[in-house]
């Protein structure tokens, strides 16, 4: 399963014609996009535990990390 097949905390992104990170990838350089993904891993990791009874932030951090791994793997396999 690819990161694009997963949605944490609802299905609002899957209902869109284009995933927001696909938009980001199309307008940013590869290096900028990797930075965007890394920044979201950091953001959601730091937010973990700030909301009561929620594990969404850990799952979101892992989701962005999975996308980062895919994006970096694509470049390394070219």
DSSP file (Angstrom, degrees, kcal/mol; ACC not computed):
  #  RESIDUE AA STRUCTURE BP1 BP2  ACC     N-H-->O    O-->H-N    N-H-->O    O-->H-N    TCO  KAPPA ALPHA  PHI   PSI    X-CA   Y-CA   Z-CA
    1    1 A X              0   0    0      0, 0.0     2,-0.2     0, 0.0     5,-0.0   0.000 360.0 360.0 360.0 136.2    0.0    0.0    0.0
    2    2 A X    >   -     0   0    0      1,-0.1     3,-1.7    68,-0.0     4,-0.3  -0.557 360.0-111.3 -92.7 159.2    1.3    3.5   -0.9
    3    3 A X  G >  S+     0   0    0      1,-0.3     3,-1.5    -2,-0.2    64,-0.1   0.822 116.4  63.9 -58.5 -32.2    1.0    6.6    1.3
    4    4 A X  G 3  S+     0   0    0      1,-0.3    -1,-0.3    63,-0.1    15,-0.0   0.706  95.5  59.7 -65.8 -19.0   -1.5    8.0   -1.3
    5    5 A X  G <  S+     0   0    0     -3,-1.7     2,-0.3     2,-0.0    -1,-0.3   0.533  96.9  76.3 -84.8  -6.6   -3.9    5.2   -0.4
    6    6 A X    <   -     0   0    0     -3,-1.5     2,-0.4    -4,-0.3     5,-0.0  -0.802  53.1-176.2-110.1 145.0   -4.0    6.2    3.3
    7    7 A X        -     0   0    0     -2,-0.3     2,-0.5     6,-0.0     3,-0.4  -0.964  13.2-153.3-138.5 123.2   -5.9    9.1    5.0
    8    8 A X  S    S+     0   0    0     -2,-0.4    -2,-0.0     1,-0.2    48,-0.0  -0.818  75.7  11.0 -96.0 131.8   -5.5    9.7    8.7
    9    9 A X  S    S-     0   0    0     -2,-0.5     2,-0.3     2,-0.1    -1,-0.2   0.831 127.7 -27.6  78.3  34.3   -8.3   11.4   10.5
   10   10 A X  S    S-     0   0    0     -3,-0.4     4,-0.1     1,-0.1    -3,-0.0  -0.838  70.7 -88.3 128.5-165.0  -11.1   11.3    7.9
   11   11 A X  S  > S+     0   0    0     -2,-0.3     4,-1.3     2,-0.1    -1,-0.1   0.154  77.8 117.6-133.5  18.4  -11.4   11.2    4.2
   12   12 A X  T  4 S+     0   0    0      1,-0.2     4,-0.3     2,-0.2     3,-0.1   0.840  80.3  46.0 -61.2 -36.2  -11.5   14.9    3.3
   13   13 A X  T >4 S+     0   0    0      1,-0.2     3,-1.4     2,-0.2    -1,-0.2   0.880 107.9  56.4 -74.4 -36.7   -8.3   14.8    1.2
   14   14 A X  T 34 S+     0   0    0      1,-0.3    -1,-0.2    -4,-0.1    -2,-0.2   0.758 100.6  60.0 -66.3 -22.5   -9.3   11.6   -0.7
   15   15 A X  T 3< S+     0   0    0     -4,-1.3    -1,-0.3    -3,-0.1    -2,-0.2   0.639  89.4  92.9 -78.3 -14.0  -12.5   13.4   -1.8
   16   16 A X  S <  S-     0   0    0     -3,-1.4     3,-0.1    -4,-0.3    -3,-0.0  -0.449  83.5-124.9 -79.5 153.0  -10.4   16.1   -3.6
   17   17 A X  S    S+     0   0    0      1,-0.2     2,-0.4    -2,-0.1    -1,-0.1   0.809  99.7  22.5 -64.6 -30.4   -9.5   15.8   -7.2
   18   18 A X  S    S-     0   0    0     -5,-0.1    -1,-0.2     4,-0.0     5,-0.1  -0.993  88.1-115.8-141.4 130.1   -5.8   16.1   -6.3
   19   19 A X    >>  -     0   0    0     -2,-0.4     4,-1.6    -3,-0.1     3,-1.1  -0.370  28.0-122.0 -62.3 140.7   -4.1   15.4   -3.0
   20   20 A X  H 3> S+     0   0    0      1,-0.3     4,-2.4     2,-0.2     5,-0.2   0.862 112.7  54.2 -54.5 -37.6   -2.6   18.5   -1.4
   21   21 A X  H 3> S+     0   0    0      1,-0.2     4,-2.2     2,-0.2    -1,-0.3   0.768 103.5  56.4 -73.1 -19.7    0.9   17.0   -1.3
   22   22 A X  H <> S+     0   0    0     -3,-1.1     4,-1.6     2,-0.2    -1,-0.2   0.869 107.5  48.7 -70.9 -37.1    0.6   16.2   -5.1
   23   23 A X  H  X S+     0   0    0     -4,-1.6     4,-1.4     2,-0.2    -2,-0.2   0.944 111.9  49.1 -63.1 -47.7    0.0   19.9   -5.6
   24   24 A X  H  X S+     0   0    0     -4,-2.4     4,-1.9     1,-0.2     3,-0.4   0.914 110.3  50.9 -57.9 -43.9    3.0   20.7   -3.4
   25   25 A X  H  < S+     0   0    0     -4,-2.2    -1,-0.2     1,-0.2    -2,-0.2   0.839 108.6  52.7 -64.2 -32.0    5.1   18.2   -5.3
   26   26 A X  H  < S+     0   0    0     -4,-1.6    -1,-0.2     1,-0.2    -2,-0.2   0.767 117.4  35.3 -77.0 -24.1    4.1   19.8   -8.7
   27   27 A X  H  < S+     0   0    0     -4,-1.4     2,-0.2    -3,-0.4    -2,-0.2   0.605 109.8  68.4-105.3 -13.4    5.1   23.4   -7.7
   28   28 A X  S  < S-     0   0    0     -4,-1.9     2,-0.1    -5,-0.2     3,-0.0  -0.679  84.5-109.1-102.1 157.7    8.1   22.7   -5.5
   29   29 A X     >  -     0   0    0     -2,-0.2     4,-2.7     1,-0.1     5,-0.2  -0.341  40.6-102.9 -70.2 167.2   11.5   21.5   -6.5
   30   30 A X  H  > S+     0   0    0      1,-0.2     4,-2.5     2,-0.2     5,-0.2   0.929 124.4  49.7 -58.8 -44.7   12.4   17.9   -5.3
   31   31 A X  H  > S+     0   0    0      1,-0.2     4,-2.0     2,-0.2    -1,-0.2   0.903 111.5  48.2 -62.6 -41.9   14.5   19.3   -2.5
   32   32 A X  H  > S+     0   0    0      2,-0.2     4,-2.3     1,-0.2    -1,-0.2   0.904 111.0  51.0 -65.1 -40.7   11.8   21.7   -1.4
   33   33 A X  H  X S+     0   0    0     -4,-2.7     4,-2.4     2,-0.2    -2,-0.2   0.905 108.5  50.9 -65.1 -41.4    9.2   18.9   -1.5
   34   34 A X  H  X S+     0   0    0     -4,-2.5     4,-2.7     1,-0.2    -1,-0.2   0.908 110.5  50.7 -60.3 -41.4   11.4   16.6    0.7
   35   35 A X  H  X S+     0   0    0     -4,-2.0     4,-2.7     2,-0.2    -2,-0.2   0.888 108.0  52.6 -62.6 -40.0   11.8   19.6    3.1
   36   36 A X  H  X S+     0   0    0     -4,-2.3     4,-1.8     2,-0.2    -2,-0.2   0.925 111.7  45.8 -60.1 -46.6    8.0   20.0    3.2
   37   37 A X  H  X S+     0   0    0     -4,-2.4     4,-1.9     2,-0.2    -2,-0.2   0.925 113.5  48.5 -64.9 -44.8    7.5   16.3    4.0
   38   38 A X  H  X S+     0   0    0     -4,-2.7     4,-2.4     1,-0.2    -2,-0.2   0.904 109.0  54.5 -61.3 -41.2   10.3   16.4    6.7
   39   39 A X  H  X S+     0   0    0     -4,-2.7     4,-2.8     1,-0.2    -1,-0.2   0.883 108.2  48.8 -60.9 -38.9    8.7   19.5    8.2
   40   40 A X  H  X S+     0   0    0     -4,-1.8     4,-2.5     2,-0.2     5,-0.3   0.852 107.8  53.9 -71.3 -33.9    5.4   17.7    8.5
   41   41 A X  H  X S+     0   0    0     -4,-1.9     4,-1.8     2,-0.2    -2,-0.2   0.937 113.7  43.6 -61.1 -45.4    7.0   14.7   10.2
   42   42 A X  H  X S+     0   0    0     -4,-2.4     4,-2.6     2,-0.2    -2,-0.2   0.939 113.4  51.2 -64.7 -47.6    8.6   17.0   12.7
   43   43 A X  H  X S+     0   0    0     -4,-2.8     4,-1.9     1,-0.2    -2,-0.2   0.940 113.9  41.8 -56.8 -52.1    5.4   19.1   13.2
   44   44 A X  H  X S+     0   0    0     -4,-2.5     4,-0.8     1,-0.2    -1,-0.2   0.832 113.1  54.3 -70.4 -30.3    3.1   16.1   13.9
   45   45 A X  H  < S+     0   0    0     -4,-1.8     3,-0.4    -5,-0.3    -1,-0.2   0.917 111.1  45.6 -65.5 -42.5    5.8   14.4   16.1
   46   46 A X  H  < S+     0   0    0     -4,-2.6    -2,-0.2     1,-0.2    -1,-0.2   0.828 110.2  53.9 -70.7 -31.5    6.0   17.5   18.2
   47   47 A X  H >< S+     0   0    0     -4,-1.9     3,-2.4    -5,-0.2     4,-0.4   0.675  81.1 119.0 -74.7 -17.2    2.2   17.9   18.4
   48   48 A X  T 3< S+     0   0    0     -4,-0.8     7,-0.1    -3,-0.4    -3,-0.0  -0.240  78.9  17.7 -54.9 130.5    1.9   14.3   19.7
   49   49 A X  T 3  S+     0   0    0      5,-0.4    -1,-0.3     2,-0.2     4,-0.1   0.353  95.7 102.1  90.8  -5.9    0.3   14.3   23.1
   50   50 A X  S <  S+     0   0    0     -3,-2.4     2,-0.4     2,-0.1    -2,-0.1   0.713  74.2  61.9 -82.2 -21.0   -1.1   17.8   22.9
   51   51 A X  S >  S-     0   0    0     -4,-0.4     3,-0.9     3,-0.2     2,-0.2  -0.858  92.0-113.4-106.2 139.9   -4.6   16.6   22.2
   52   52 A X  T 3  S-     0   0    0     -2,-0.4     3,-0.1     1,-0.2    -2,-0.1  -0.485  91.3  -3.6 -71.4 138.9   -6.6   14.5   24.6
   53   53 A X  T 3  S+     0   0    0     -2,-0.2     2,-0.4     1,-0.2    -1,-0.2   0.810 101.5 125.4  54.5  38.5   -7.3   10.9   23.6
   54   54 A X    <   +     0   0    0     -3,-0.9    -5,-0.4     1,-0.1    -3,-0.2  -0.988  34.5 171.3-133.8 131.9   -5.8   11.3   20.1
   55   55 A X     >  +     0   0    0     -2,-0.4     4,-2.0     1,-0.1     3,-0.4   0.249  57.8 105.3-110.7   7.5   -3.2    9.2   18.3
   56   56 A X  H  > S+     0   0    0      1,-0.2     4,-3.0     2,-0.2     5,-0.2   0.867  73.5  57.6 -57.0 -38.7   -3.8   11.0   15.0
   57   57 A X  H  > S+     0   0    0      1,-0.2     4,-2.4     2,-0.2    -1,-0.2   0.892 106.9  47.2 -65.0 -38.3   -0.6   13.0   15.2
   58   58 A X  H  > S+     0   0    0     -3,-0.4     4,-2.3     2,-0.2    -1,-0.2   0.929 114.5  47.7 -64.4 -44.2    1.6    9.9   15.5
   59   59 A X  H  X S+     0   0    0     -4,-2.0     4,-2.0     1,-0.2    -2,-0.2   0.877 111.7  50.0 -65.0 -37.5   -0.3    8.4   12.6
   60   60 A X  H  X S+     0   0    0     -4,-3.0     4,-2.6     2,-0.2     5,-0.2   0.909 109.6  50.9 -67.3 -41.5    0.1   11.6   10.6
   61   61 A X  H  X S+     0   0    0     -4,-2.4     4,-2.2     1,-0.2    -2,-0.2   0.921 112.4  47.0 -60.1 -43.2    3.8   11.8   11.3
   62   62 A X  H  X S+     0   0    0     -4,-2.3     4,-2.2     2,-0.2    -1,-0.2   0.856 109.7  54.5 -66.6 -34.8    4.2    8.1   10.1
   63   63 A X  H  X S+     0   0    0     -4,-2.0     4,-2.1     2,-0.2    -2,-0.2   0.937 110.8  44.2 -64.4 -47.6    2.1    8.9    7.0
   64   64 A X  H  X S+     0   0    0     -4,-2.6     4,-2.5     1,-0.2    -2,-0.2   0.873 112.1  53.7 -65.2 -35.9    4.4   11.8    6.0
   65   65 A X  H  X S+     0   0    0     -4,-2.2     4,-2.5    -5,-0.2    -1,-0.2   0.889 107.6  50.9 -65.1 -38.0    7.4    9.6    6.8
   66   66 A X  H  X S+     0   0    0     -4,-2.2     4,-2.2     2,-0.2    -2,-0.2   0.912 111.2  47.5 -64.5 -42.2    6.0    6.9    4.5
   67   67 A X  H  X S+     0   0    0     -4,-2.1     4,-2.8     2,-0.2    -2,-0.2   0.907 111.3  51.7 -64.7 -41.0    5.5    9.4    1.7
   68   68 A X  H  X S+     0   0    0     -4,-2.5     4,-2.8     2,-0.2     5,-0.3   0.919 108.9  50.3 -60.3 -44.8    9.0   10.7    2.3
   69   69 A X  H  X S+     0   0    0     -4,-2.5     4,-2.2     1,-0.2    -1,-0.2   0.912 111.8  48.2 -61.0 -42.7   10.4    7.2    2.1
   70   70 A X  H  X S+     0   0    0     -4,-2.2     4,-2.1     2,-0.2    -2,-0.2   0.938 113.0  47.2 -62.6 -47.2    8.6    6.7   -1.2
   71   71 A X  H  X S+     0   0    0     -4,-2.8     4,-1.4     1,-0.2    -2,-0.2   0.906 115.2  44.9 -64.3 -42.6    9.8   10.0   -2.7
   72   72 A X  H  X S+     0   0    0     -4,-2.8     4,-2.1     1,-0.2    -1,-0.2   0.856 111.7  53.7 -71.0 -33.1   13.4    9.4   -1.7
   73   73 A X  H  X S+     0   0    0     -4,-2.2     4,-1.6    -5,-0.3    -2,-0.2   0.859 103.7  56.5 -66.9 -35.8   13.2    5.8   -2.9
   74   74 A X  H  X S+     0   0    0     -4,-2.1     4,-0.5     2,-0.2    -1,-0.2   0.907 110.3  44.2 -61.8 -42.4   12.0    7.0   -6.4
   75   75 A X  H >< S+     0   0    0     -4,-1.4     3,-0.9     1,-0.2    -2,-0.2   0.905 113.2  50.5 -69.6 -41.3   15.0    9.2   -6.8
   76   76 A X  H 3< S+     0   0    0     -4,-2.1    -1,-0.2     1,-0.2    -2,-0.2   0.743 110.4  50.7 -69.8 -22.6   17.4    6.5   -5.5
   77   77 A X  H 3<        0   0    0     -4,-1.6    -1,-0.2     1,-0.2    -2,-0.2   0.527 360.0 360.0 -91.6  -6.5   15.9    3.9   -7.9
   78   78 A X    <<        0   0    0     -3,-0.9    -1,-0.2    -4,-0.5    -2,-0.1   0.463 360.0 360.0 -78.0 360.0   16.2    6.2  -11.0
